[in-house]
Amino acid sequence: MIHEVTGDILLTSAQTIAHGVAPFDHFDHGLALALRGDWPSMYKDFRHYCHLANPKPGTLWAWAGVGGRHIVCLLTQQPIPAGGHHPGKATLENVNHALHALRKYVAKEKITSLALPRLATGVGGLAWTHVQPLIAKQLGDLDIPIFIYTTYHPGLKATEDIPHGAP
C-alpha cells in the first residue's frame, strides 16, 4: 500500500517517519536538519548511540518519542570520515539492507503507518529511479499505508496522508 504524495513530511499523520543518514551524521541538511530541530533529544540519542555502537551502513536506529511518534534513521550513507564534516554517499546495497531492516522493524514493533522521503536521493546522491524499485520490493507488500513524499512543499499537509481506517 505505497502512496506517493506531495507535501511536508513533518506534517504526516503516519506513526513513523523513516529517513536516510550516515553513521555519526550531523543532521545538518534537509529532512535530518528539520527532524533535529523538532526532536533535539532524538538527535542527541542518535549521536550517543553512534559513539557507543559504531553502527555500520545498511542498518537502522529507531527512536520513539512522546505521543507514539517513531523516527527511524536508515543508515544508507557511508560514514563521515574521521575529522570530516560531510557524510559519504549512499549506496544501493546500503539502501536495500536498511530497507530490509526497516521491514523487520515494522513487523516487530507493529507499526501502523510509515512515511519516507525520496530516500537517499538528496545528500545520499542516488537516483530515484534506482531507489524506488528497492522500496517497492522491500516494503510494497506490507499491510500498512506507506507514504512516500516525492515532492516537498513546506507547510503543506498531503491530502492522501490519512490514517489507515479513517473515513
C-alpha positions as CSV (number, residue, x, y, z in Angstrom):
1,M,0.0,0.0,0.0
2,I,2.5,2.6,-1.2
3,H,1.2,6.0,-1.9
4,E,3.3,8.8,-3.5
5,V,2.3,12.2,-2.0
6,T,3.3,15.8,-2.2
7,G,3.7,17.9,0.9
8,D,5.6,18.3,4.2
9,I,6.6,15.0,5.7
10,L,6.9,16.7,9.1
11,L,3.1,17.1,9.0
12,T,2.4,13.5,8.3
13,S,-0.1,11.6,10.4
14,A,1.9,8.4,9.8
15,Q,3.1,6.8,13.1
16,T,6.7,6.5,11.8
17,I,9.0,8.7,9.7
18,A,12.0,6.9,8.2
19,H,14.9,8.8,6.5
20,G,18.4,8.1,5.4
21,V,21.5,9.3,7.2
22,A,25.1,8.2,7.7
23,P,26.6,6.8,10.8
24,F,27.7,9.7,13.0
25,D,25.7,12.1,10.8
26,H,25.5,15.7,12.0
27,F,21.9,16.1,10.8
28,D,22.7,19.4,9.2
29,H,20.9,19.1,5.8
30,G,17.4,18.5,4.5
31,L,14.9,16.4,6.4
32,A,17.5,15.4,9.0
33,L,18.0,19.0,10.0
34,A,14.3,19.5,10.3
35,L,13.9,16.4,12.5
36,R,16.8,17.6,14.6
37,G,15.0,20.9,15.1
38,D,11.7,19.3,16.0
39,W,13.2,16.5,18.2
40,P,16.6,17.6,19.5
41,S,16.6,14.7,22.1
42,M,16.3,12.3,19.2
43,Y,19.5,13.7,17.6
44,K,21.4,13.6,20.9
45,D,20.3,10.0,21.4
46,F,21.4,9.1,17.9
47,R,24.8,10.6,18.4
48,H,25.2,8.8,21.8
49,Y,24.2,5.5,20.1
50,C,26.8,6.0,17.3
51,H,29.6,6.6,19.8
52,L,28.6,3.5,21.8
53,A,27.8,1.1,19.0
54,N,29.8,2.4,16.0
55,P,26.9,1.4,13.6
56,K,27.5,0.1,10.1
57,P,25.8,1.3,6.9
58,G,22.9,-0.8,5.9
59,T,21.4,-0.9,9.4
60,L,18.9,1.2,11.2
61,W,18.4,3.0,14.5
62,A,15.0,3.7,15.8
63,W,13.7,6.3,18.3
64,A,10.3,6.6,19.9
65,G,9.1,9.9,21.1
66,V,6.2,11.3,23.1
67,G,2.8,10.6,21.6
68,G,3.9,7.4,19.8
69,R,5.9,9.1,17.1
70,H,8.7,6.9,15.8
71,I,11.8,8.2,13.9
72,V,13.8,5.6,12.1
73,C,17.3,6.5,10.9
74,L,18.2,4.3,8.0
75,L,22.0,4.2,7.6
76,T,22.1,4.4,3.9
77,Q,25.2,6.5,3.5
78,Q,28.9,5.8,4.1
79,P,30.2,7.2,7.5
80,I,31.6,10.6,7.9
81,P,35.4,10.3,7.6
82,A,37.4,11.0,10.7
83,G,37.8,14.7,11.1
84,G,35.3,15.2,8.2
85,H,32.1,17.2,8.1
86,H,30.2,15.6,5.2
87,P,28.8,12.1,5.1
88,G,29.7,9.8,2.3
89,K,27.3,8.9,-0.5
90,A,24.6,6.3,-0.2
91,T,24.9,3.0,-2.0
92,L,22.1,0.9,-3.3
93,E,23.4,-2.0,-1.3
94,N,23.2,0.0,1.9
95,V,19.6,1.2,1.0
96,N,18.5,-2.3,0.3
97,H,19.9,-3.7,3.6
98,A,18.4,-0.8,5.6
99,L,15.0,-1.2,4.0
100,H,15.1,-4.9,4.8
101,A,15.9,-4.0,8.4
102,L,13.0,-1.5,8.3
103,R,10.6,-4.2,7.1
104,K,11.6,-6.3,10.2
105,Y,11.2,-3.3,12.5
106,V,7.7,-2.5,11.1
107,A,6.6,-6.1,11.9
108,K,8.3,-6.4,15.3
109,E,7.0,-3.0,16.6
110,K,3.6,-3.4,14.9
111,I,4.0,-0.1,13.1
112,T,0.6,1.1,11.7
113,S,1.8,3.6,9.1
114,L,5.1,4.8,7.6
115,A,6.3,8.0,5.8
116,L,9.5,8.3,3.9
117,P,11.1,10.9,1.7
118,R,12.7,10.1,-1.7
119,L,15.2,8.1,0.3
120,A,19.0,8.6,-0.4
121,T,18.4,10.9,-3.3
122,G,19.4,14.2,-1.7
123,V,22.7,14.2,0.2
124,G,22.9,10.5,-0.5
125,G,23.3,11.2,-4.2
126,L,21.3,8.2,-5.6
127,A,18.8,8.4,-8.5
128,W,15.2,8.0,-7.5
129,T,14.7,5.6,-10.5
130,H,17.1,3.2,-8.7
131,V,15.8,3.6,-5.2
132,Q,12.1,3.5,-5.9
133,P,12.2,-0.2,-7.0
134,L,14.0,-1.2,-3.8
135,I,11.3,0.4,-1.7
136,A,8.6,-1.4,-3.7
137,K,10.5,-4.7,-3.3
138,Q,11.2,-4.4,0.4
139,L,8.0,-2.6,1.6
140,G,5.4,-2.9,-1.1
141,D,3.6,-5.9,0.3
142,L,3.3,-4.6,3.9
143,D,-0.3,-4.3,5.0
144,I,0.1,-0.7,6.2
145,P,-0.1,2.6,4.5
146,I,3.3,3.8,3.3
147,F,3.5,7.4,2.2
148,I,6.5,8.4,0.0
149,Y,6.9,12.2,-0.1
150,T,8.1,12.6,-3.6
151,T,7.8,16.4,-3.7
152,Y,8.5,18.6,-0.7
153,H,6.2,21.6,-0.1
154,P,6.8,23.2,3.3
155,G,3.7,23.6,5.5
156,L,1.5,21.6,3.1
157,K,-0.2,18.5,4.6
158,A,-0.6,15.8,2.0
159,T,-4.2,15.2,1.3
160,E,-3.7,11.5,0.7
161,D,-2.0,11.1,4.1
162,I,-5.0,9.9,6.0
163,P,-4.5,7.3,8.9
164,H,-5.4,3.8,7.9
165,G,-9.1,3.1,8.6
166,A,-10.1,6.7,8.8
167,P,-13.2,7.9,6.9
